[in-house]
Amino acid sequence: LALDGEREPLRAVFIRAPRFTATGPGVEVLARLDDEPVLVLQDNI
C-alpha cells in the first residue's frame, strides 16, 4: 500500500469493509489501492 508522502510501501491486510464511493470537502485521501481511496481523514475521524 502506497501512503502519500512516504517512500516505502506499507504492508497491509484488509478486512471486508464498505468502499469509499466519494469524498467531499474537508476529506483528505491518505492512501489509495488500485486508484481507489482506502484510507481517509476528516477532522479527527
DOGU-822457 format. One record per residue: y, x, z of N, C-alpha, C, O, CB in turn; residue in one letter. Coordinates in steps of 0.001 Angstrom, whole numbers, padded with zeros to 6 digits, always signed. Glycine has a CB too. Example, Ala and Ser with C-alpha at 12.3 -4.5 7.8 and 13.67 -1.06 7.14 Angstrom:
-005690+013190+007800-004500+012300+007800-003300+013200+007800-003319+014236+008465-004473+011308+009046A;-002250+012850+007080-001060+013670+007140+000030+012900+007870+001138+013409+008039-000598+014084+005725S;
//
This chain:
-001166+000853+000000+000000+000000+000000+001222+000895+000000+001349+001768+000858+000001-000968+001215L;+002114+000694-000939+003333+001493-001022+004441+000802-000232+004805-000336-000526+003761+001706-002502A;+004969+001489+000761+006076+000956+001550+007381+001482+000989+007499+002665+000670+005932+001332+003045L;+008358+000603+000869+009662+001027+000378+010227+002108+001283+010223+001969+002506+010631-000167+000291D;+010708+003176+000686+011323+004257+001436+010345+005278+001996+010771+006259+002606+012107+003691+002540G;+009055+005075+001806+008050+006009+002307+007385+006719+001138+007127+006109+000100+006994+005278+003169E;+007108+008004+001304+006467+008781+000238+004967+008530+000165+004406+008369-000918+006726+010264+000443R;+004332+008499+001316+002879+008357+001370+002497+006878+001451+003149+006107+002157+002299+009133+002578E;+001448+006481+000735+000983+005096+000838+000334+004841+002197-000163+005767+002837-000012+004776-000293P;+000341+003603+002626-000266+003181+003880-001594+002512+003564-001652+001596+002743+000674+002221+004673L;-002651+002962+004207-003948+002315+004027-003938+001041+004867-003640+001088+006060-005140+003269+004437R;-004261-000089+004257-004164-001369+004954-005353-002257+004618-005954-002148+003549-002856-002080+004594A;-005675-003132+005552-006695-004155+005355-006001-005496+005511-005277-005720+006481-007897-003997+006370V;-006223-006378+004561-005553-007670+004590-006517-008766+005011-007675-008789+004593-004950-007992+003225F;-006027-009668+005836-006779-010870+006168-006355-011962+005196-005327-011840+004530-006545-011307+007656I;-007130-013007+005118-006707-014131+004266-005495-014778+004919-005559-015227+006063-007872-015183+004063R;-004423-014819+004203-003188-015400+004720-002441-016042+003565-002683-015706+002406-002306-014327+005429A;-001537-016961+003868-000739-017564+002793+000068-016507+002054+000478-015505+002640+000198-018640+003357P;+000291-016730+000782+001112-015830-000024+002577-016209+000103+002916-017362+000370+000676-015863-001499R;+003432-015226-000091+004861-015485-000196+005119-015914-001636+004910-015130-002562+005724-014216+000203F;+005567-017142-001831+005816-017624-003193+007253-017391-003620+007549-017348-004814+005485-019103-003297T;+008149-017239-002650+009557-016987-002953+010203-016370-001724+009744-016576-000600+010299-018301-003379A;+011263-015617-001942+012055-015088-000834+013494-015520-001042+013983-015567-002171+011942-013528-000735T;+014159-015831+000041+015528-016313-000047+016522-015289+000449+016166-014146+000733+015682-017586+000731G;+017771-015708+000550+018820-014813+001043+018500-014338+002463+018023-015112+003294+020194-015521+001011P;+018761-013096+002721+018529-012541+004047+017105-012075+004281+016789-011590+005367+018882-013546+005070G;+016234-012211+003280+014852-011752+003401+014723-010428+002665+015068-010321+001488+013847-012809+002837V;+014226-009427+003367+014040-008103+002780+012551-007871+002532+011747-007984+003457+014628-006993+003703E;+012182-007551+001308+010794-007233+000977+010560-005769+001324+011199-004881+000759+010478-007519-000538V;+009643-005522+002253+009361-004162+002712+008211-003517+001957+008161-002293+001833+009050-004171+004187L;+007280-004331+001448+006143-003780+000704+005619-004816-000275+005683-006022-000034+005016-003329+001667A;+005095-004307-001396+004513-005159-002432+003135-004622-002787+002862-003428-002663+005427-005221-003696R;+002277-005526-003227+000966-005164-003749+000806-005920-005053+000917-007146-005078-000198-005498-002729L;+000548-005208-006130+000476-005822-007465+001732-006639-007756+001651-007732-008317-000774-006719-007582D;+002881-006110-007376+004197-006705-007604+004438-008005-006836+005392-008722-007136+004375-006962-009062D;+003594-008322-005854+003803-009495-005008+004182-009030-003606+003594-008075-003097+002529-010397-004970E;+005167-009697-002965+005543-009299-001610+004395-009532-000631+003789-010603-000617+006788-010068-001155P;+004103-008525+000185+003061-008644+001207+003597-008350+002607+002916-008608+003599+001907-007702+000890V;+004810-007814+002691+005439-007532+003977+006923-007807+003827+007600-007179+003013+005175-006057+004444L;+007432-008756+004622+008845-009127+004525+009472-009129+005912+008778-009174+006928+009009-010514+003855V;+010788-009079+005930+011543-009084+007183+012730-010013+007037+013471-009939+006057+012010-007654+007568L;+012911-010894+008020+014100-011737+008087+014548-011751+009539+013825-012222+010417+013819-013198+007552Q;+015733-011236+009786+016240-011068+011146+015212-010295+011967+014910-009147+011640+016551-012448+011803D;+014670-010893+013023+013687-010178+013847+012292-010802+013730+011465-010649+014629+014133-010172+015315N;+012036-011494+012637+010722-012134+012424+009956-011367+011371+008829-011733+011039+010877-013622+011999I;
//
